[in-house]
Amino acid sequence: MHPICDVIQLPYLICYLAFASFAIATTARLAMWARLPMHVRWELYPVPHEPNGRASYGGSFMEEADWWKKPRVTSSFGSFRASILEILFLSSVRAHNPRLWSRTFPFHLGLYTVGGAVGLALLTGVCTAIAPARLAGETTNLIRILVMVLGVGGLALGMVGSLSLLHRRLTVPSLRRHTVPGDIFNLVFFALAFGCALMTFLLVDRTADMAMTFAANLASFNLAPLPGTGLAWAMPMATVVLASSLLVYIPATHMSHCVGKYFAYHAIRWNDDPNLAGGPQEGEIARVLAYRVSWPASHIRGEGAKTWVDLATEDMTGRAR
């Protein structure tokens, strides 16, 4: 293959590899979390899936007499509403740390809107390849404007948010003490990726035509060369490299919480399934209690020889304090 063909195909190959890597790594993360043993019950209320208004004051199904004899009733709408408020608006951060929320909310909102712009552009590319006549003329123009508004607005929000979070980590003593180089690198990485893409829009692709064409080519596996030379080619290429690298990097770090919140909330914080005789919880708890404990601390002294049952039932008299 001629070297120029490698250069032409390079941005597409980078994107395909990034998408594949993100999907594989994210699936591996989800599989790992799904296989983890039962978490220790938190007993934190309110639980949003409690019906009949009990969630508003932190009530529980255990308030009812003989609750274990009655069928369990939960509210899917309550869980859905709480999930949306937490994912889209970071409601817990806003309630407990408003100063942090004013910085992290723009950052996350920027991620959502940029993701929406990319998704819309790719979906338009797929639809164009399948039924080009339906997306001709004004329809395509309106979609392009929407992609441009979402993309530019999201990139600006994301860059401001990441820089604000970086400033807060470096200037607030309580955060600076717990900030490691990886935290700095993550925010700088996001700021660079957002900033490069934003400058590409402003200097090279103000009408988003190049972005829409590239997305359509990606969706239809059309490896046509990117238009332009010099800076007009280098900036979109840098944007592709940075964005793809970020997509590969995210699942390998704690930033993968974007796909792990289901487990943190539904499987841990909101999991209040009762442990009834003969129920699925009973067998799982028995299996977990049989795990061996390796903690050498004086109040545990597990050393890999004792199980959780041993620790829960042994005589603690004379144990070092």
N, C-alpha and C positions, 0 to 999 in steps of 0.2 A: 504494500500500500504506500502511495506517495506521502511524504511527510505533511504536505499541506492538507491532506484528507484527515490526518490525525488531529491537526489543529482545529479543523472545521467541526469534527465530531466530538472533540474534547468536552465542551460545555454540556452536551447532552449526556455523554457517558458519565460525567461527574454527577449529574442530577439523578440518573437512574441508579447508580451505585449508592448515592446518599439515601434515596427513597427505600431501596432494598435493605440497606444497613439499619435504617431507623425502624423499619417494620420487623426485621429479625430480632434486633436488640430489645425492642419494646415487648415483643411476644415472649422473649426469654425472661424478661423482668416480670411480666404478668404471671407466667408459669411458675417462677420462683416464689412470688408472693402467695399464689394460690396453694402451693404445697407446704407453706409454713404451718406449724402447729397452732392450735387454738391459742388465742391471746388471753391473758389474764383479764377477767371482767372488770371494767372500770366502774360500773354503776354510776354513770354520770347522767343526770337528767337536766333539762327535758330531752326526751327522745322524740324526734319529729313525726315518727310514724304512729304515735299514740292518737287514736281517734277521740271523738266526743269532747274536744276542747281540753283534754288532759295535758297535751303538749304545752299549752300556754302557761301553765303554772308548774310544770315539772312532774306531773302525775304519772302513774303507772297502772298497768292492768292488774297489778297485785293489790290495788285498793279494793277490788271487788271481792265479795265473800265467795269462798270456794272457787277461786279463779282457775285452779288447776283442773276443775271438772268441766270448764266451759271452752268452746272453741276459740282460738286466738283470732282477734280481729285487729288488723292494722290498716293504716291509711297510706296508700301508695302516693297519693297527691301530696301529703305532708312531707314525705321523704323527697319527692321530686322538687317541691318548692324550696326546701332547705338546701338541696344540692345546687339548684340554679343560683340561689342567693350567694352561696359560698363560692362557687366556681366563677361566676360572672362578675360578682360585685365584692368578693372577699369580705363578706359580712362579719366574720369573726375578727379579722384584723381591724376593721373599722370600729367595731365595738370596744375592743380591748387595747388598741394602739393606733389612734387616729393619725398621729404624726407619721408613723410608718406607712399607714394606708394611703396618705396623700402622695406618696412616692411609688409605692408598689402597685397601686391600682392603675396609674397611667402606663406603667411597664407592662402589666398583664393585659390591659385593654389594647395596647399596641400590638401585642402578640396575637390576640384574637382577631383584630381587624386585618392585620397582615395575612394571617392564615386564611381569613375569609376571602381576601382579594386573590390570593394564590389559588385557593380552591375554586373560586368562581371562574378565574381565567382558564384553569385546567378543564373544568366542566364545560365551559364554552368551546374549548378546543375539541373535546370529545363529541359534543353535539354537532359542531361544524363538520367534523369528519363523517358523522353518520347521516346528517340531514342538512347540508349546507344551505338549501333554499330557505329553511325556516329561520336562519340567523343572518339574513342579509339586510343591508341597508340600515335603517334607523335602529333596529333591534341591536345589531352589533355595536353601533355607535353608543347607544345608551349603556350597554354592558361595559364597554371600554371606559366610559366616563366614571361609572360606578367603581370599577376596578382601580382606576387612577385615584379617586377620592379616598377609597378605603386604604389603598396602598400607601399613598403619601401621608394621610392622616395617621395611620397606624405606625409607620416608620418614625414619624416625628414624635409621637407619644412614646414609643418604645425607646428611642434614643434619650429623650428627656428623662424618662423614668429610670433607665439604667444608670445614667449619670447622676441623678438625684440619689439613688440608692448607694452608689459608690461614694458620693460626698458624705452621706450620712454614716456609712461604715467607717470612713476615715476621720470623721470629726466628732462623733458622739463617743465619749469614753467607754460607756457600758457596752457598746457594740465593737469598738476598736479592740478591746481586750479579747474578744472571742472571734475576731476576724483572722482567717488564715489566708495564705497566698492564693489558694484556689478560689476563694470568694471574690477576691479582687480580679483574678483572671476571668472568671465567668462574666462579671459585669462589663469589663473592658471588651471582652469578646462580643457580647451583645451590642455594645455601643458602636463598635467598629462595623459590625454587620449591618446594623440599622443605618448608620451614617453613610456607609458606602452605597447602599441601595438608594437612600434618599438623594445623595449627590448625583447618582446615575439618572434618577428621574428628573432632577432639576437641570442638569447640564446636557444630558444626552437624549433623554426619552420623555420629553415634557407631555407628549400626547399619549403615552403608554402604548403606542403602536408596536414598538419593539418587544415589550413585555408580553403583549397579547399574541404576537406572532410566535415568539419563543415558546409560550405555553401551549399554543395550538400545535406546534411542531413536536413538542414533548408528548402530548396526548396522542398524536397520530403517528409517532415514530418516524417523523420526517426530519432527517438530520441535515436540513438545509443550513448553510453557513449564516452566522450572524452578520447583519449588514454593518457597514462602516469600517474605518481603519483608524489606526493610531489610538487616541484617547477615546474616540467613539466606540471602539471595539474593546479596549482594555478595561474600561470601567464596568460595562456589563459583565465581562468575563470575571473581574474581581468580585463582583456581587454574587455571581453564581458560585464561585469557589468558597467565599465566606459563608454564604447561606447554606450550602451543602455541607461544609465542615461543621457548622453549628448543628445541623440536623443529625449528623453522625455522632456528635459529641454529647448531646443532651441525654440520651438514654444511658450513657456510661457514668453519669454523675447523679447527685442528689436532686438535680433539676428534673429527673424523671418522675417527681411527685405529680407532674401534670397528668400522668396516667395511673398513679398509685393512690389517688384520693378515694377511690371506691373502697379499697381495703381499709384505709385509715378511718373512714366514716362508717360504711355499711357493715364491714366485717369486724370492726373493733369498737369504735365509739358508740355506735347505735345498735350493736348486737346485744339484745337483751332476751334472747331465747331462753326460756327456763330449762333447768336441768331436772327433768322428770324421770322417774323410774322406768327403765326400758326404752327411753328415748335416745335419739342420736347423740345428744350431748353427753350422756352417761358413758357410752363407749369411748368417745373421744377424750373425755377427761381421764378415764382409766388409763388410756394409752399414754397421755402426756405425763401423768403422775409416775409412770414407770421409767421416765427418762432419768439418766444418771447425772448427778450434779458435780461439777468439777471445781466449784469455788473453794479456795483454800482458806478463806477468811475465818477468823476464830469463832464467829457466831454461826458459821455454816459447817466448815470442815468436811466438805463433800469429797474432794480429792478423787472424784470419778468412781468411788466405791458405793456411794449411797444414792438412793432414789429420792424423789420428792416425797414419796410416802414415808420413807424412813425419817426424813427431816421433820415431817409434820407430826409424827407419832412418837419420836424418841423423847426421852427424859432430858429436859434442859437444865436440870439442877447442876450447879457448879460450872456451867458453861461460862467462859471468859466474856467479860463485858467491855 
